[in-house]
Amino acid sequence: MKYALRDGTRWEETSFQDHFLEILYGNVFGRGLVKVLVCPGISRLGGILLDTRFSGRFVPGFVKRHRLSPEVWEKQEFRSYNEFFTRRLKKGQRKFPCQEDILGSPCDGKLSVYPISEKGRFPIKHTSYTVASLLKNRKLAGRYYGGTAWVFRLTVDDYHRYAYPDDGVKSSNYRIPGIFHTVNPIANDLEPIYKENTREYCLLHTKNFGTVLMMEVGALMVGKIHNYQGAGKISKGQEKGRFEFGGSTIILLTEPGKIQVDEDIRRNSMDGYETVVKMGERIGRKR
């Protein structure tokens, strides 16, 4: 993978997680193994194991290996690995911009931005999507043609809670179940899709940035999405939900002409680099 910091630093690195997934989804045998692992019973068993006290023994090694900073967490001792994975930061560790015209990141992660068009594709968790195939709703997808897709890829060392990027009113949550297959299920798509992760989205009718679609994409195995509320009023920086164990992704779809992507993020994405961002950090500005 290719990464960039906001100060202009760039580098390439292949983590164990990325290398493992590339091998797993890159051949027929690996995809066959995944099809077994995502069976509901096995997935539930994995979740149960991650909630046990025994799983908590792996936390100290993970913290040391990824050079995490326990002093910023609300608690330092955890009953299980999942309790550690969903840890909450101390108040004040993630702050959103005071200026109403500045868009702050909804989460920690590695950000890529893509222009949205009817046939344009972008990768999410080793699967290539059009906006219509991502949403399974062509009419809703059309609303965002000409706009921007903001893809935040969270790795296992990231903070796995996420927040609303602006004040406004949200819709109900819409869930799309994950499936695994070996043929392309979507008519007119040119590339085969072997899997689709479970995802959940809502529409945010924001005060400053138009109607923003916010989607959470869970891990194919084990990972869970926990959103806290249904339709109603929201505020900037309010915690929206959290992921349980597994690599995860947050997606924002913004309408055409509403937000200008920060230039360094746009340039990094064009060059194939993901920009490392933290929750609340400026990523764009109202047009």
C-alpha positions in Angstrom: 0.0 0.0 0.0 1.1 3.6 -0.6 0.6 6.1 2.2 1.0 9.9 2.7 1.1 12.2 5.7 -0.3 15.8 5.6 3.3 17.2 5.7 4.0 15.6 2.3 5.8 12.5 3.5 5.1 9.5 1.3 6.1 5.8 1.6 5.1 2.3 0.5 4.4 -0.5 2.9 2.7 -3.9 2.8 1.3 -4.9 6.2 0.7 -8.5 7.2 -3.1 -7.7 7.0 -2.9 -6.4 3.4 -0.6 -9.2 2.2 -2.8 -11.8 3.7 -6.0 -10.4 2.1 -4.3 -10.1 -1.3 -3.4 -13.7 -1.2 -6.7 -14.8 0.2 -8.8 -13.1 -2.5 -6.3 -13.5 -5.3 -6.9 -17.2 -6.0 -9.8 -19.8 -6.2 -8.6 -21.8 -3.2 -8.4 -18.7 -1.0 -11.9 -17.6 -2.0 -13.2 -21.0 -1.3 -11.7 -20.8 2.2 -13.4 -17.5 2.8 -16.7 -18.9 1.8 -16.4 -21.4 4.6 -15.1 -18.8 7.1 -18.1 -16.5 6.5 -20.7 -19.1 7.4 -22.9 -17.6 10.2 -21.9 -20.3 12.7 -18.2 -19.9 12.3 -18.4 -16.1 12.2 -20.4 -16.2 15.5 -17.8 -18.5 17.0 -15.1 -16.0 16.1 -17.0 -13.2 17.8 -17.5 -15.3 20.9 -13.8 -16.1 21.1 -12.9 -12.4 20.8 -15.2 -11.6 23.8 -13.5 -14.1 26.1 -11.0 -13.3 28.8 -8.4 -15.5 27.1 -8.5 -13.2 24.1 -7.4 -10.3 26.3 -3.9 -11.9 26.6 -3.2 -10.8 23.1 -3.7 -7.1 23.8 -0.3 -6.2 25.4 1.6 -7.6 22.4 -0.7 -5.8 19.9 -0.1 -2.5 21.7 3.6 -2.9 21.7 3.8 -4.1 18.1 1.8 -1.1 16.8 3.3 1.4 19.2 0.0 2.6 20.5 -0.4 5.2 23.3 -2.5 3.9 26.2 -2.4 7.3 28.0 -5.0 8.7 25.6 -7.5 5.9 26.3 -10.3 6.1 29.0 -9.1 2.8 30.4 -5.9 0.8 30.1 -7.1 -2.7 31.2 -9.4 -4.7 29.1 -11.4 -7.9 29.8 -11.3 -9.1 26.2 -9.7 -8.3 22.8 -13.0 -6.9 21.6 -13.3 -4.6 24.6 -9.8 -3.3 23.7 -10.6 -3.0 20.0 -13.7 -0.8 20.8 -11.8 1.3 23.4 -12.9 4.9 23.7 -10.5 7.8 23.8 -10.4 10.4 26.5 -12.5 13.5 26.0 -10.7 16.1 23.9 -8.5 13.7 22.0 -10.4 14.2 18.7 -11.7 17.7 18.0 -13.7 18.9 15.0 -13.1 22.4 13.4 -15.1 25.3 14.9 -15.5 26.9 11.5 -18.8 25.8 9.9 -17.4 25.8 6.4 -14.6 23.2 7.2 -15.3 19.5 6.8 -13.7 17.3 9.5 -12.9 13.6 9.0 -15.6 11.4 10.6 -13.0 8.8 11.7 -9.3 7.9 11.9 -8.1 6.1 8.8 -6.4 6.2 5.4 -8.3 8.4 3.1 -8.7 8.2 -0.7 -11.1 10.4 -2.8 -12.7 9.5 -6.1 -14.9 11.5 -8.6 -18.3 9.9 -8.9 -19.7 9.0 -12.3 -22.2 6.4 -13.5 -19.6 3.9 -14.7 -16.7 5.0 -12.4 -15.3 2.4 -10.0 -13.4 2.6 -6.8 -12.0 -0.2 -4.5 -13.4 -1.1 -1.1 -12.0 -4.0 0.8 -10.6 -5.7 -2.3 -13.9 -5.3 -4.2 -14.4 -2.9 -7.1 -17.8 -1.0 -7.0 -19.7 1.5 -8.9 -21.8 3.8 -6.7 -25.0 2.0 -7.9 -23.6 -1.5 -7.1 -22.4 -0.2 -3.7 -25.8 1.2 -2.8 -28.0 -1.3 -4.7 -30.1 1.8 -5.6 -29.5 3.4 -9.0 -31.8 6.3 -8.3 -30.0 7.3 -5.1 -26.7 6.8 -6.8 -27.6 9.2 -9.6 -28.0 12.0 -7.0 -24.2 11.9 -6.4 -23.0 11.7 -10.0 -20.5 14.5 -10.4 -19.8 14.6 -6.7 -17.1 12.9 -4.5 -16.6 9.6 -2.8 -14.5 9.8 0.3 -13.2 6.3 1.3 -11.7 6.0 4.8 -9.9 2.6 5.2 -9.5 1.7 8.9 -6.7 -0.8 9.7 -6.7 -2.8 13.0 -4.5 -0.3 14.8 -6.9 2.6 14.1 -9.5 4.0 16.5 -12.7 2.2 15.6 -15.3 4.7 16.6 -16.8 7.3 14.2 -18.7 10.5 14.4 -21.0 12.8 12.4 -19.1 15.5 10.4 -21.8 18.2 10.7 -25.0 19.3 12.5 -28.2 18.3 10.8 -30.9 15.6 10.6 -30.3 12.0 9.7 -32.5 9.4 8.0 -33.1 5.9 9.2 -30.3 3.3 8.8 -30.4 1.1 5.7 -28.6 -2.3 5.9 -27.2 -4.3 3.0 -26.3 -7.8 4.0 -22.9 -9.2 3.0 -22.7 -12.1 0.5 -20.0 -14.2 -1.0 -20.2 -15.6 -4.6 -18.0 -16.6 -7.5 -19.8 -15.0 -10.3 -20.8 -11.4 -11.0 -24.4 -10.8 -9.7 -24.8 -7.3 -11.0 -26.0 -6.8 -14.6 -23.8 -4.7 -16.9 -20.8 -4.7 -14.5 -17.6 -5.6 -16.3 -15.5 -6.9 -13.5 -16.3 -10.0 -11.4 -17.3 -9.5 -7.8 -16.4 -12.3 -5.5 -17.7 -10.8 -2.3 -19.8 -7.9 -0.9 -19.3 -6.9 2.7 -22.1 -6.0 5.0 -22.7 -2.3 4.9 -25.1 0.2 6.5 -25.8 3.7 5.4 -28.0 6.8 6.2 -28.5 10.2 4.6 -27.3 13.2 6.6 -29.2 16.4 5.8 -26.4 18.6 7.0 -26.4 22.3 7.9 -23.4 23.2 5.7 -22.6 20.4 3.2 -25.8 19.3 1.5 -27.1 15.8 1.8 -24.2 13.6 2.7 -24.5 9.8 2.4 -22.5 8.1 5.2 -21.9 4.4 5.0 -20.1 1.9 7.3 -18.6 -1.3 5.8 -17.9 -4.1 8.2 -15.4 -6.9 7.9 -16.6 -10.0 5.9 -15.7 -12.3 8.8 -16.5 -11.5 12.5 -16.7 -7.7 12.3 -19.8 -5.9 13.3 -21.3 -2.5 12.8 -22.9 -0.8 15.8 -24.8 2.4 15.0 -26.4 4.0 18.0 -29.5 5.9 16.7 -32.2 5.9 14.1 -33.6 9.0 12.4 -33.3 12.3 14.2 -31.2 15.4 14.9 -27.4 15.1 15.0 -24.5 17.3 15.9 -21.0 17.7 14.6 -18.6 15.4 16.5 -21.3 13.3 18.1 -20.3 9.7 18.2 -22.4 7.8 15.5 -21.2 4.3 16.3 -18.3 1.8 16.4 -16.9 -1.3 14.7 -16.1 -4.6 16.5 -13.0 -6.5 15.4 -12.0 -6.5 11.8 -10.7 -4.1 9.2 -13.4 -1.6 8.4 -14.3 1.3 6.1 -16.3 4.5 6.3 -17.6 6.1 3.1 -19.0 9.6 2.5 -20.7 10.5 -0.7 -21.1 14.2 -1.3 -23.1 16.0 -3.9 -21.6 17.9 -6.8 -20.5 21.4 -6.1 -20.9 21.2 -2.3 -17.3 20.5 -1.0 -13.8 21.2 -2.2 -11.4 18.4 -1.3 -8.2 19.6 0.3 -5.5 19.8 -2.4 -3.0 17.5 -0.8 -5.6 14.8 -0.3 -6.8 15.1 -3.9 -3.2 15.0 -5.3 -2.3 12.0 -3.1 -5.4 10.1 -4.3 -4.6 10.9 -8.0 -1.1 9.4 -7.4 -2.4 6.3 -5.7 -1.6 7.3 -2.1 -3.9 7.0 0.9 -3.7 10.0 3.2 -3.5 9.3 6.9 -6.1 11.3 8.8 -7.5 11.5 12.3 -11.1 12.0 13.4 -12.0 15.7 13.2 -9.0 16.7 11.1 -9.8 19.1 8.2 -10.2 17.3 4.9 -12.2 19.7 2.8 -14.1 23.0 2.6 -17.6 24.2 1.7 -17.7 25.6 -1.9 
